[in-house]
Amino acid sequence: MIFTLIFKDISEERDIPKENYTIKDLLNDLELSSQTIVPKQNGELVIEESEIHDDDEIRLIQIIYGG
């Protein structure tokens, strides 16, 4: 089972490594903080507990801080 990951300049297909693989698992695998990332699954905003399924498109959007 495969999903598409889009993050910054990356657009790649990745295997779903286990059953019940979530956005939170993906962020942990990529060593990214959920406090600085907004996840979208198939174009919709989702929460970290959302499961990733075959053929999903997961887009991770970096939050930019500053002033």
N, CA, C and O atoms as a Maestro MAE file, in Angstrom:
{
 s_m_m2io_version
 :::
 2.0.0
}

f_m_ct {
 s_m_title
 :::
 protein
 m_atom[268] {
  # First column is atom index #
  i_m_mmod_type
  r_m_x_coord
  r_m_y_coord
  r_m_z_coord
  i_m_residue_number
  s_m_chain_name
  s_m_pdb_residue_name
  s_m_pdb_atom_name
  i_m_atomic_number
  :::
  1 25 0.845 -1.171 0.000 1 A "MET " " N  " 7
  2 3 0.000 0.000 0.000 1 A "MET " " CA " 6
  3 2 0.891 1.234 0.000 1 A "MET " " C  " 6
  4 15 1.890 1.301 0.716 1 A "MET " " O  " 8
  5 25 0.512 2.197 -0.810 2 A "ILE " " N  " 7
  6 3 1.358 3.366 -1.057 2 A "ILE " " CA " 6
  7 2 0.540 4.639 -0.903 2 A "ILE " " C  " 6
  8 15 -0.647 4.674 -1.228 2 A "ILE " " O  " 8
  9 25 1.199 5.697 -0.396 3 A "PHE " " N  " 7
  10 3 0.588 7.018 -0.370 3 A "PHE " " CA " 6
  11 2 1.593 8.009 -0.948 3 A "PHE " " C  " 6
  12 15 2.780 7.707 -1.069 3 A "PHE " " O  " 8
  13 25 1.107 9.184 -1.298 4 A "THR " " N  " 7
  14 3 1.973 10.236 -1.835 4 A "THR " " CA " 6
  15 2 2.212 11.274 -0.755 4 A "THR " " C  " 6
  16 15 1.271 11.778 -0.142 4 A "THR " " O  " 8
  17 25 3.478 11.590 -0.527 5 A "LEU " " N  " 7
  18 3 3.870 12.612 0.439 5 A "LEU " " CA " 6
  19 2 4.326 13.845 -0.319 5 A "LEU " " C  " 6
  20 15 5.170 13.760 -1.212 5 A "LEU " " O  " 8
  21 25 3.767 14.989 0.038 6 A "ILE " " N  " 7
  22 3 4.194 16.266 -0.521 6 A "ILE " " CA " 6
  23 2 4.592 17.157 0.648 6 A "ILE " " C  " 6
  24 15 3.779 17.451 1.524 6 A "ILE " " O  " 8
  25 25 5.855 17.584 0.651 7 A "PHE " " N  " 7
  26 3 6.372 18.434 1.725 7 A "PHE " " CA " 6
  27 2 7.533 19.237 1.177 7 A "PHE " " C  " 6
  28 15 8.521 18.676 0.704 7 A "PHE " " O  " 8
  29 25 7.410 20.553 1.242 8 A "LYS " " N  " 7
  30 3 8.414 21.468 0.685 8 A "LYS " " CA " 6
  31 2 8.683 21.089 -0.759 8 A "LYS " " C  " 6
  32 15 7.762 21.113 -1.575 8 A "LYS " " O  " 8
  33 25 9.929 20.737 -1.104 9 A "ASP " " N  " 7
  34 3 10.279 20.376 -2.481 9 A "ASP " " CA " 6
  35 2 10.141 18.881 -2.752 9 A "ASP " " C  " 6
  36 15 10.493 18.414 -3.836 9 A "ASP " " O  " 8
  37 25 9.633 18.127 -1.779 10 A "ILE " " N  " 7
  38 3 9.523 16.674 -1.904 10 A "ILE " " CA " 6
  39 2 8.135 16.308 -2.413 10 A "ILE " " C  " 6
  40 15 7.129 16.810 -1.912 10 A "ILE " " O  " 8
  41 25 8.088 15.451 -3.386 11 A "SER " " N  " 7
  42 3 6.845 14.833 -3.834 11 A "SER " " CA " 6
  43 2 7.203 13.403 -4.196 11 A "SER " " C  " 6
  44 15 7.776 13.141 -5.254 11 A "SER " " O  " 8
  45 25 6.857 12.472 -3.298 12 A "GLU " " N  " 7
  46 3 7.287 11.093 -3.507 12 A "GLU " " CA " 6
  47 2 6.231 10.117 -3.028 12 A "GLU " " C  " 6
  48 15 5.405 10.434 -2.172 12 A "GLU " " O  " 8
  49 25 6.278 8.924 -3.599 13 A "GLU " " N  " 7
  50 3 5.417 7.856 -3.135 13 A "GLU " " CA " 6
  51 2 6.140 7.102 -2.038 13 A "GLU " " C  " 6
  52 15 7.334 6.822 -2.147 13 A "GLU " " O  " 8
  53 25 5.409 6.773 -0.973 14 A "ARG " " N  " 7
  54 3 5.987 6.059 0.165 14 A "ARG " " CA " 6
  55 2 5.101 4.884 0.521 14 A "ARG " " C  " 6
  56 15 3.883 4.929 0.349 14 A "ARG " " O  " 8
  57 25 5.728 3.834 1.017 15 A "ASP " " N  " 7
  58 3 4.981 2.676 1.505 15 A "ASP " " CA " 6
  59 2 4.344 3.002 2.842 15 A "ASP " " C  " 6
  60 15 4.905 3.750 3.642 15 A "ASP " " O  " 8
  61 25 3.182 2.444 3.077 16 A "ILE " " N  " 7
  62 3 2.557 2.527 4.396 16 A "ILE " " CA " 6
  63 2 3.170 1.388 5.206 16 A "ILE " " C  " 6
  64 15 2.910 0.219 4.921 16 A "ILE " " O  " 8
  65 25 3.983 1.717 6.217 17 A "PRO " " N  " 7
  66 3 4.769 0.687 6.889 17 A "PRO " " CA " 6
  67 2 4.008 -0.258 7.820 17 A "PRO " " C  " 6
  68 15 4.517 -1.325 8.160 17 A "PRO " " O  " 8
  69 25 2.800 0.117 8.234 18 A "LYS " " N  " 7
  70 3 2.060 -0.741 9.165 18 A "LYS " " CA " 6
  71 2 0.580 -0.416 9.099 18 A "LYS " " C  " 6
  72 15 0.172 0.600 8.537 18 A "LYS " " O  " 8
  73 25 -0.218 -1.305 9.688 19 A "GLU " " N  " 7
  74 3 -1.651 -1.040 9.805 19 A "GLU " " CA " 6
  75 2 -1.875 0.112 10.765 19 A "GLU " " C  " 6
  76 15 -1.094 0.316 11.694 19 A "GLU " " O  " 8
  77 25 -2.926 0.852 10.545 20 A "ASN " " N  " 7
  78 3 -3.291 1.976 11.409 20 A "ASN " " CA " 6
  79 2 -2.186 3.040 11.469 20 A "ASN " " C  " 6
  80 15 -1.978 3.660 12.512 20 A "ASN " " O  " 8
  81 25 -1.493 3.247 10.370 21 A "TYR " " N  " 7
  82 3 -0.442 4.266 10.269 21 A "TYR " " CA " 6
  83 2 -1.105 5.635 10.201 21 A "TYR " " C  " 6
  84 15 -1.951 5.877 9.340 21 A "TYR " " O  " 8
  85 25 -0.724 6.526 11.103 22 A "THR " " N  " 7
  86 3 -1.389 7.825 11.220 22 A "THR " " CA " 6
  87 2 -0.478 8.972 10.784 22 A "THR " " C  " 6
  88 15 0.716 8.792 10.545 22 A "THR " " O  " 8
  89 25 -1.080 10.149 10.689 23 A "ILE " " N  " 7
  90 3 -0.312 11.361 10.415 23 A "ILE " " CA " 6
  91 2 0.752 11.549 11.500 23 A "ILE " " C  " 6
  92 15 1.883 11.932 11.202 23 A "ILE " " O  " 8
  93 25 0.395 11.284 12.738 24 A "LYS " " N  " 7
  94 3 1.344 11.414 13.850 24 A "LYS " " CA " 6
  95 2 2.533 10.482 13.660 24 A "LYS " " C  " 6
  96 15 3.672 10.882 13.903 24 A "LYS " " O  " 8
  97 25 2.286 9.238 13.226 25 A "ASP " " N  " 7
  98 3 3.378 8.296 12.942 25 A "ASP " " CA " 6
  99 2 4.297 8.849 11.854 25 A "ASP " " C  " 6
  100 15 5.520 8.764 11.958 25 A "ASP " " O  " 8
  101 25 3.693 9.416 10.811 26 A "LEU " " N  " 7
  102 3 4.472 9.987 9.717 26 A "LEU " " CA " 6
  103 2 5.339 11.140 10.210 26 A "LEU " " C  " 6
  104 15 6.521 11.214 9.877 26 A "LEU " " O  " 8
  105 25 4.762 12.031 10.996 27 A "LEU " " N  " 7
  106 3 5.531 13.157 11.533 27 A "LEU " " CA " 6
  107 2 6.685 12.663 12.399 27 A "LEU " " C  " 6
  108 15 7.787 13.209 12.332 27 A "LEU " " O  " 8
  109 25 6.442 11.641 13.206 28 A "ASN " " N  " 7
  110 3 7.514 11.068 14.019 28 A "ASN " " CA " 6
  111 2 8.609 10.463 13.145 28 A "ASN " " C  " 6
  112 15 9.795 10.646 13.420 28 A "ASN " " O  " 8
  113 25 8.216 9.741 12.093 29 A "ASP " " N  " 7
  114 3 9.190 9.133 11.180 29 A "ASP " " CA " 6
  115 2 10.060 10.191 10.500 29 A "ASP " " C  " 6
  116 15 11.248 9.976 10.262 29 A "ASP " " O  " 8
  117 25 9.447 11.338 10.191 30 A "LEU " " N  " 7
  118 3 10.169 12.423 9.518 30 A "LEU " " CA " 6
  119 2 10.859 13.363 10.506 30 A "LEU " " C  " 6
  120 15 11.526 14.317 10.105 30 A "LEU " " O  " 8
  121 25 10.691 13.083 11.802 31 A "GLU " " N  " 7
  122 3 11.242 13.912 12.874 31 A "GLU " " CA " 6
  123 2 10.775 15.363 12.766 31 A "GLU " " C  " 6
  124 15 11.562 16.302 12.886 31 A "GLU " " O  " 8
  125 25 9.464 15.515 12.533 32 A "LEU " " N  " 7
  126 3 8.836 16.836 12.438 32 A "LEU " " CA " 6
  127 2 7.907 17.039 13.626 32 A "LEU " " C  " 6
  128 15 7.303 16.088 14.123 32 A "LEU " " O  " 8
  129 25 7.798 18.271 14.073 33 A "SER " " N  " 7
  130 3 6.933 18.598 15.194 33 A "SER " " CA " 6
  131 2 5.533 18.939 14.709 33 A "SER " " C  " 6
  132 15 5.362 19.687 13.747 33 A "SER " " O  " 8
  133 25 4.537 18.382 15.384 34 A "SER " " N  " 7
  134 3 3.151 18.694 15.020 34 A "SER " " CA " 6
  135 2 2.806 20.145 15.326 34 A "SER " " C  " 6
  136 15 1.784 20.647 14.856 34 A "SER " " O  " 8
  137 25 3.640 20.824 16.103 35 A "GLN " " N  " 7
  138 3 3.397 22.232 16.424 35 A "GLN " " CA " 6
  139 2 3.792 23.161 15.276 35 A "GLN " " C  " 6
  140 15 3.395 24.327 15.258 35 A "GLN " " O  " 8
  141 25 4.570 22.652 14.321 36 A "THR " " N  " 7
  142 3 5.017 23.492 13.211 36 A "THR " " CA " 6
  143 2 4.513 23.011 11.848 36 A "THR " " C  " 6
  144 15 4.905 23.548 10.812 36 A "THR " " O  " 8
  145 25 3.640 21.991 11.853 37 A "ILE " " N  " 7
  146 3 3.149 21.401 10.604 37 A "ILE " " CA " 6
  147 2 1.629 21.354 10.603 37 A "ILE " " C  " 6
  148 15 1.007 21.009 11.608 37 A "ILE " " O  " 8
  149 25 1.031 21.706 9.457 38 A "VAL " " N  " 7
  150 3 -0.404 21.531 9.249 38 A "VAL " " CA " 6
  151 2 -0.564 20.420 8.206 38 A "VAL " " C  " 6
  152 15 -0.092 20.559 7.077 38 A "VAL " " O  " 8
  153 25 -1.234 19.305 8.582 39 A "PRO " " N  " 7
  154 3 -1.403 18.209 7.623 39 A "PRO " " CA " 6
  155 2 -2.704 18.314 6.832 39 A "PRO " " C  " 6
  156 15 -3.744 18.706 7.362 39 A "PRO " " O  " 8
  157 25 -2.620 17.954 5.545 40 A "LYS " " N  " 7
  158 3 -3.807 17.852 4.702 40 A "LYS " " CA " 6
  159 2 -3.804 16.453 4.090 40 A "LYS " " C  " 6
  160 15 -2.772 15.958 3.639 40 A "LYS " " O  " 8
  161 25 -4.968 15.837 4.084 41 A "GLN " " N  " 7
  162 3 -5.131 14.504 3.514 41 A "GLN " " CA " 6
  163 2 -6.153 14.608 2.396 41 A "GLN " " C  " 6
  164 15 -7.324 14.905 2.634 41 A "GLN " " O  " 8
  165 25 -5.699 14.362 1.177 42 A "ASN " " N  " 7
  166 3 -6.577 14.457 0.003 42 A "ASN " " CA " 6
  167 2 -7.269 15.819 -0.074 42 A "ASN " " C  " 6
  168 15 -8.445 15.917 -0.426 42 A "ASN " " O  " 8
  169 25 -6.510 16.871 0.264 43 A "GLY " " N  " 7
  170 3 -7.008 18.237 0.137 43 A "GLY " " CA " 6
  171 2 -7.774 18.769 1.334 43 A "GLY " " C  " 6
  172 15 -8.162 19.937 1.344 43 A "GLY " " O  " 8
  173 25 -7.999 17.936 2.344 44 A "GLU " " N  " 7
  174 3 -8.755 18.346 3.523 44 A "GLU " " CA " 6
  175 2 -7.835 18.424 4.743 44 A "GLU " " C  " 6
  176 15 -6.970 17.567 4.930 44 A "GLU " " O  " 8
  177 25 -8.025 19.458 5.576 45 A "LEU " " N  " 7
  178 3 -7.276 19.537 6.829 45 A "LEU " " CA " 6
  179 2 -7.675 18.375 7.725 45 A "LEU " " C  " 6
  180 15 -8.854 18.039 7.837 45 A "LEU " " O  " 8
  181 25 -6.668 17.759 8.368 46 A "VAL " " N  " 7
  182 3 -6.933 16.609 9.234 46 A "VAL " " CA " 6
  183 2 -6.160 16.748 10.546 46 A "VAL " " C  " 6
  184 15 -5.283 17.601 10.683 46 A "VAL " " O  " 8
  185 25 -6.507 15.893 11.501 47 A "ILE " " N  " 7
  186 3 -5.808 15.858 12.778 47 A "ILE " " CA " 6
  187 2 -4.745 14.758 12.745 47 A "ILE " " C  " 6
  188 15 -4.741 13.906 11.857 47 A "ILE " " O  " 8
  189 25 -3.853 14.795 13.722 48 A "GLU " " N  " 7
  190 3 -2.744 13.837 13.780 48 A "GLU " " CA " 6
  191 2 -3.193 12.391 13.861 48 A "GLU " " C  " 6
  192 15 -2.478 11.504 13.396 48 A "GLU " " O  " 8
  193 25 -4.350 12.131 14.436 49 A "GLU " " N  " 7
  194 3 -4.825 10.768 14.624 49 A "GLU " " CA " 6
  195 2 -5.438 10.169 13.357 49 A "GLU " " C  " 6
  196 15 -5.825 9.000 13.356 49 A "GLU " " O  " 8
  197 25 -5.531 10.950 12.284 50 A "SER " " N  " 7
  198 3 -6.101 10.446 11.032 50 A "SER " " CA " 6
  199 2 -5.209 9.360 10.444 50 A "SER " " C  " 6
  200 15 -3.991 9.515 10.352 50 A "SER " " O  " 8
  201 25 -5.845 8.251 10.045 51 A "GLU " " N  " 7
  202 3 -5.102 7.147 9.438 51 A "GLU " " CA " 6
  203 2 -4.812 7.440 7.970 51 A "GLU " " C  " 6
  204 15 -5.620 8.050 7.270 51 A "GLU " " O  " 8
  205 25 -3.656 6.997 7.525 52 A "ILE " " N  " 7
  206 3 -3.263 7.129 6.128 52 A "ILE " " CA " 6
  207 2 -3.651 5.834 5.411 52 A "ILE " " C  " 6
  208 15 -3.351 4.739 5.886 52 A "ILE " " O  " 8
  209 25 -4.318 5.972 4.265 53 A "HIS " " N  " 7
  210 3 -4.805 4.823 3.503 53 A "HIS " " CA " 6
  211 2 -4.130 4.774 2.129 53 A "HIS " " C  " 6
  212 15 -3.501 5.738 1.692 53 A "HIS " " O  " 8
  213 25 -4.277 3.639 1.470 54 A "ASP " " N  " 7
  214 3 -3.730 3.430 0.142 54 A "ASP " " CA " 6
  215 2 -4.206 4.532 -0.810 54 A "ASP " " C  " 6
  216 15 -5.389 4.872 -0.837 54 A "ASP " " O  " 8
  217 25 -3.289 5.071 -1.572 55 A "ASP " " N  " 7
  218 3 -3.548 6.112 -2.589 55 A "ASP " " CA " 6
  219 2 -3.870 7.484 -2.015 55 A "ASP " " C  " 6
  220 15 -4.263 8.372 -2.771 55 A "ASP " " O  " 8
  221 25 -3.721 7.695 -0.707 56 A "ASP " " N  " 7
  222 3 -3.919 9.019 -0.132 56 A "ASP " " CA " 6
  223 2 -2.803 9.965 -0.582 56 A "ASP " " C  " 6
  224 15 -1.676 9.549 -0.850 56 A "ASP " " O  " 8
  225 25 -3.157 11.247 -0.654 57 A "GLU " " N  " 7
  226 3 -2.154 12.287 -0.849 57 A "GLU " " CA " 6
  227 2 -2.053 13.049 0.462 57 A "GLU " " C  " 6
  228 15 -3.029 13.636 0.929 57 A "GLU " " O  " 8
  229 25 -0.865 13.035 1.051 58 A "ILE " " N  " 7
  230 3 -0.620 13.720 2.308 58 A "ILE " " CA " 6
  231 2 0.279 14.913 2.024 58 A "ILE " " C  " 6
  232 15 1.409 14.760 1.562 58 A "ILE " " O  " 8
  233 25 -0.234 16.090 2.304 59 A "ARG " " N  " 7
  234 3 0.544 17.321 2.122 59 A "ARG " " CA " 6
  235 2 0.822 17.900 3.501 59 A "ARG " " C  " 6
  236 15 -0.095 18.134 4.288 59 A "ARG " " O  " 8
  237 25 2.102 18.128 3.779 60 A "LEU " " N  " 7
  238 3 2.507 18.722 5.062 60 A "LEU " " CA " 6
  239 2 2.925 20.159 4.795 60 A "LEU " " C  " 6
  240 15 3.815 20.422 3.987 60 A "LEU " " O  " 8
  241 25 2.272 21.081 5.485 61 A "ILE " " N  " 7
  242 3 2.512 22.510 5.281 61 A "ILE " " CA " 6
  243 2 3.240 23.053 6.505 61 A "ILE " " C  " 6
  244 15 2.756 22.954 7.632 61 A "ILE " " O  " 8
  245 25 4.420 23.633 6.256 62 A "GLN " " N  " 7
  246 3 5.239 24.203 7.321 62 A "GLN " " CA " 6
  247 2 4.650 25.541 7.749 62 A "GLN " " C  " 6
  248 15 4.396 26.408 6.913 62 A "GLN " " O  " 8
  249 25 4.433 25.709 9.059 63 A "ILE " " N  " 7
  250 3 3.960 26.975 9.601 63 A "ILE " " CA " 6
  251 2 5.174 27.881 9.773 63 A "ILE " " C  " 6
  252 15 6.198 27.456 10.308 63 A "ILE " " O  " 8
  253 25 5.062 29.107 9.329 64 A "ILE " " N  " 7
  254 3 6.161 30.053 9.431 64 A "ILE " " CA " 6
  255 2 5.838 31.056 10.530 64 A "ILE " " C  " 6
  256 15 4.789 31.700 10.524 64 A "ILE " " O  " 8
  257 25 6.761 31.168 11.466 65 A "TYR " " N  " 7
  258 3 6.614 32.131 12.557 65 A "TYR " " CA " 6
  259 2 7.451 33.366 12.264 65 A "TYR " " C  " 6
  260 15 8.425 33.295 11.515 65 A "TYR " " O  " 8
  261 25 7.092 34.452 12.827 66 A "GLY " " N  " 7
  262 3 7.906 35.655 12.660 66 A "GLY " " CA " 6
  263 2 7.088 36.891 12.992 66 A "GLY " " C  " 6
  264 15 5.899 36.831 13.307 66 A "GLY " " O  " 8
  265 25 7.766 37.976 12.907 67 A "GLY " " N  " 7
  266 3 7.039 39.185 13.230 67 A "GLY " " CA " 6
  267 2 7.723 40.410 12.719 67 A "GLY " " C  " 6
  268 15 7.228 41.520 12.914 67 A "GLY " " O  " 8
  :::
 }
 m_bond[267] {
  # First column is bond index #
  i_m_from
  i_m_to
  i_m_order
  :::
  1 1 2 1
  2 2 3 1
  3 3 4 2
  4 3 5 1
  5 5 6 1
  6 6 7 1
  7 7 8 2
  8 7 9 1
  9 9 10 1
  10 10 11 1
  11 11 12 2
  12 11 13 1
  13 13 14 1
  14 14 15 1
  15 15 16 2
  16 15 17 1
  17 17 18 1
  18 18 19 1
  19 19 20 2
  20 19 21 1
  21 21 22 1
  22 22 23 1
  23 23 24 2
  24 23 25 1
  25 25 26 1
  26 26 27 1
  27 27 28 2
  28 27 29 1
  29 29 30 1
  30 30 31 1
  31 31 32 2
  32 31 33 1
  33 33 34 1
  34 34 35 1
  35 35 36 2
  36 35 37 1
  37 37 38 1
  38 38 39 1
  39 39 40 2
  40 39 41 1
  41 41 42 1
  42 42 43 1
  43 43 44 2
  44 43 45 1
  45 45 46 1
  46 46 47 1
  47 47 48 2
  48 47 49 1
  49 49 50 1
  50 50 51 1
  51 51 52 2
  52 51 53 1
  53 53 54 1
  54 54 55 1
  55 55 56 2
  56 55 57 1
  57 57 58 1
  58 58 59 1
  59 59 60 2
  60 59 61 1
  61 61 62 1
  62 62 63 1
  63 63 64 2
  64 63 65 1
  65 65 66 1
  66 66 67 1
  67 67 68 2
  68 67 69 1
  69 69 70 1
  70 70 71 1
  71 71 72 2
  72 71 73 1
  73 73 74 1
  74 74 75 1
  75 75 76 2
  76 75 77 1
  77 77 78 1
  78 78 79 1
  79 79 80 2
  80 79 81 1
  81 81 82 1
  82 82 83 1
  83 83 84 2
  84 83 85 1
  85 85 86 1
  86 86 87 1
  87 87 88 2
  88 87 89 1
  89 89 90 1
  90 90 91 1
  91 91 92 2
  92 91 93 1
  93 93 94 1
  94 94 95 1
  95 95 96 2
  96 95 97 1
  97 97 98 1
  98 98 99 1
  99 99 100 2
  100 99 101 1
  101 101 102 1
  102 102 103 1
  103 103 104 2
  104 103 105 1
  105 105 106 1
  106 106 107 1
  107 107 108 2
  108 107 109 1
  109 109 110 1
  110 110 111 1
  111 111 112 2
  112 111 113 1
  113 113 114 1
  114 114 115 1
  115 115 116 2
  116 115 117 1
  117 117 118 1
  118 118 119 1
  119 119 120 2
  120 119 121 1
  121 121 122 1
  122 122 123 1
  123 123 124 2
  124 123 125 1
  125 125 126 1
  126 126 127 1
  127 127 128 2
  128 127 129 1
  129 129 130 1
  130 130 131 1
  131 131 132 2
  132 131 133 1
  133 133 134 1
  134 134 135 1
  135 135 136 2
  136 135 137 1
  137 137 138 1
  138 138 139 1
  139 139 140 2
  140 139 141 1
  141 141 142 1
  142 142 143 1
  143 143 144 2
  144 143 145 1
  145 145 146 1
  146 146 147 1
  147 147 148 2
  148 147 149 1
  149 149 150 1
  150 150 151 1
  151 151 152 2
  152 151 153 1
  153 153 154 1
  154 154 155 1
  155 155 156 2
  156 155 157 1
  157 157 158 1
  158 158 159 1
  159 159 160 2
  160 159 161 1
  161 161 162 1
  162 162 163 1
  163 163 164 2
  164 163 165 1
  165 165 166 1
  166 166 167 1
  167 167 168 2
  168 167 169 1
  169 169 170 1
  170 170 171 1
  171 171 172 2
  172 171 173 1
  173 173 174 1
  174 174 175 1
  175 175 176 2
  176 175 177 1
  177 177 178 1
  178 178 179 1
  179 179 180 2
  180 179 181 1
  181 181 182 1
  182 182 183 1
  183 183 184 2
  184 183 185 1
  185 185 186 1
  186 186 187 1
  187 187 188 2
  188 187 189 1
  189 189 190 1
  190 190 191 1
  191 191 192 2
  192 191 193 1
  193 193 194 1
  194 194 195 1
  195 195 196 2
  196 195 197 1
  197 197 198 1
  198 198 199 1
  199 199 200 2
  200 199 201 1
  201 201 202 1
  202 202 203 1
  203 203 204 2
  204 203 205 1
  205 205 206 1
  206 206 207 1
  207 207 208 2
  208 207 209 1
  209 209 210 1
  210 210 211 1
  211 211 212 2
  212 211 213 1
  213 213 214 1
  214 214 215 1
  215 215 216 2
  216 215 217 1
  217 217 218 1
  218 218 219 1
  219 219 220 2
  220 219 221 1
  221 221 222 1
  222 222 223 1
  223 223 224 2
  224 223 225 1
  225 225 226 1
  226 226 227 1
  227 227 228 2
  228 227 229 1
  229 229 230 1
  230 230 231 1
  231 231 232 2
  232 231 233 1
  233 233 234 1
  234 234 235 1
  235 235 236 2
  236 235 237 1
  237 237 238 1
  238 238 239 1
  239 239 240 2
  240 239 241 1
  241 241 242 1
  242 242 243 1
  243 243 244 2
  244 243 245 1
  245 245 246 1
  246 246 247 1
  247 247 248 2
  248 247 249 1
  249 249 250 1
  250 250 251 1
  251 251 252 2
  252 251 253 1
  253 253 254 1
  254 254 255 1
  255 255 256 2
  256 255 257 1
  257 257 258 1
  258 258 259 1
  259 259 260 2
  260 259 261 1
  261 261 262 1
  262 262 263 1
  263 263 264 2
  264 263 265 1
  265 265 266 1
  266 266 267 1
  267 267 268 2
  :::
 }
}
